[in-house]
Amino acid sequence: MATGRAPLSAAFALLAALGCGEEARVSYAFLQEPGFEVDLLTLEFSDGSLTRRLSGDDFGGEGSRVDTPEFATRTSGELRTSFWLVAGADTLAAGEQRIELRPDFRWELTFRRSSSDPTVTCFGCFGRAAFALAPSLRASPADSLWIVWGGNHISNPVVY
């Protein structure tokens, strides 16, 4: 006679494989300046199981910093973010950044224009990458598009 334990054991195994309810999240920010606005941006991100596409309309806030809401991701594997800055038919910058997903962790990737490494005074930054920027988007000849990423634990965040 079946006891019903096999389905229950399978459910526990599935929960263990999913990280026992731990969560992981990602959000994006864009630092706007005159001539360098978020409406130029399209990005696509994937955690290996789900792919999402965002445009400038998906960022909220007023002023120089605009943000997306947080999105749930897998707790392991890789987060791949591809981006394009496009005006009309011209691609002004493009690239891809990959970061390792972690359980109980919240990532933020920030897009900004800078002529030097923006992480020099950054607390909580894990990395950065520079991408070529079309001359029409440069405020100075040395400008690049930078992606800076950082994060924190969700359940027990470090206070900076």
Secondary structure as GFF3:
##gff-version 3
##sequence-region A 1 160
A	DSSP	alpha_helix	5	17	.	.	.	ID=ss1
A	DSSP	beta_strand	24	31	.	.	.	ID=ss2
A	DSSP	three_ten_helix	38	40	.	.	.	ID=ss3
A	DSSP	beta_strand	41	46	.	.	.	ID=ss4
A	DSSP	beta_strand	51	55	.	.	.	ID=ss5
A	DSSP	three_ten_helix	56	58	.	.	.	ID=ss6
A	DSSP	beta_strand	65	67	.	.	.	ID=ss7
A	DSSP	beta_strand	71	73	.	.	.	ID=ss8
A	DSSP	beta_strand	78	87	.	.	.	ID=ss9
A	DSSP	beta_strand	90	100	.	.	.	ID=ss10
A	DSSP	beta_strand	105	114	.	.	.	ID=ss11
A	DSSP	beta_strand	125	131	.	.	.	ID=ss12
A	DSSP	three_ten_helix	135	137	.	.	.	ID=ss13
A	DSSP	beta_strand	144	153	.	.	.	ID=ss14
###
